[in-house]
Amino acid sequence: MAWEYLRRDDEYRRSFRKMKTLPAPKPRGRKAFSKRWGLRFPCRSGAACRPHACFLDTGTLA
């Protein structure tokens, strides 16, 4: 249900697009983004954990 709310929220979408356009978001920026939107993504074990998997994509094309 939370995902359905976020993916329709214009402010989240703008924030996500801004974060996505950065060449390499700083860890502090990723943490602030996640905290602002209440997102928590524990990494999977081993090599499956990727730093770029820390955001919830709205699936929209900018």
C-alpha positions in Angstrom: 0.0 0.0 0.0 2.8 2.4 0.8 4.3 1.8 -2.6 1.0 2.7 -4.3 1.0 6.0 -2.3 4.6 6.9 -3.1 4.5 6.1 -6.8 1.6 8.6 -7.2 3.1 11.3 -5.0 4.4 14.2 -7.1 7.0 15.3 -4.5 8.4 11.8 -4.2 8.6 11.5 -8.0 10.5 14.8 -8.3 12.8 13.8 -5.5 13.5 10.5 -7.0 14.2 12.0 -10.5 16.6 14.4 -8.9 18.4 11.6 -7.0 18.4 9.4 -10.1 20.1 12.1 -12.3 23.1 12.4 -10.0 26.2 10.5 -11.4 26.9 8.8 -8.1 24.7 9.8 -5.1 26.7 10.2 -1.9 25.8 7.8 0.9 24.6 10.6 3.0 22.3 11.7 0.2 20.9 8.2 -0.2 20.4 7.9 3.5 18.5 11.2 3.7 16.4 10.3 0.7 15.5 6.9 2.3 14.8 8.5 5.7 12.7 11.3 4.2 10.4 8.8 2.4 10.5 6.0 5.1 12.2 3.6 2.8 14.2 0.7 4.1 15.9 -1.8 1.8 18.1 -4.3 3.6 20.6 -5.8 1.2 20.4 -9.4 0.1 23.3 -11.6 1.0 26.5 -11.8 -1.0 27.0 -10.3 -4.4 23.3 -9.6 -4.9 23.6 -6.5 -2.8 24.1 -3.5 -5.1 24.4 0.2 -3.9 22.1 1.3 -6.7 19.3 -0.9 -5.4 18.6 1.5 -2.6 15.8 3.5 -4.3 12.3 2.7 -5.1 11.8 3.6 -8.8 8.4 5.0 -9.9 8.8 3.3 -13.3 8.2 6.6 -15.1 10.5 7.9 -17.8 11.9 11.4 -17.2 
